[in-house]
């Protein structure tokens, strides 16, 4: 398998799609929010990216597989990943894992042995009303006590997600059986770009998505009957856009807070990837291609690494 990872707005999908075309590959998404249907603009699915200039389409998996309002989790992702992986290899094609959710990527590369931690309503009632900062501090304390590796701050940007992470840490006896060897052999490619370019791309992409109707996407989800708290749970775009739609933020406040949050998110993604390296996963870092010609050279470089 080939794994292509990188922070948001690094152009991972472009590389994965071109590579898949060259080697007969299919792409398995490693994005914790693209699993949800009708959450398209905010999650940056950009499904047109899977269509090549010649009109051919690259197959993709683990996108649009569950309904908004549900809480898809790591246990489910690992299960669904293996189903997709076995299907791809069974067809004689090359699996390409592509995304920016470091925990999902690490869980499948290291074959974390997980059991599903049930809801602890008593705990949730006890923690309700605590601030995100208080919950984050509690989570970090539990991680230190347990030696936990299941969460960092990458996706913990709403109180609901923090409470779920605490719930998992407190049920960590079901998570302690983790293998530290890779069951699936994978060449891991990391797409890097300068901090300045990353910030510029994030800001430009946010403006583009707002112009493309991201606010209306959230309004439509709320009109379906999805509770505001359930959208806020997903964090980032859905957190701040929902707060704007329900009147908790002005439009300008929403844009400013969201832009800052996405920049912070990208920084935390890179922190997670560096942590993966410290935990024994070797990542071949490449610069983000700046043109189609550079993109083709990048694909050639990756193919040469496969052949080594």
Helices and strands as residue ranges (DSSP letters): E 2-6, H 12-23, E 25-30, G 47-50, E 60-61, H 74-90, E 94-99, H 102-109, H 121-127, H 132-146, H 159-170, G 172-174, E 187-192, H 195-211, H 214-223, H 228-233, H 236-245, H 251-278, E 284-287, H 292-307
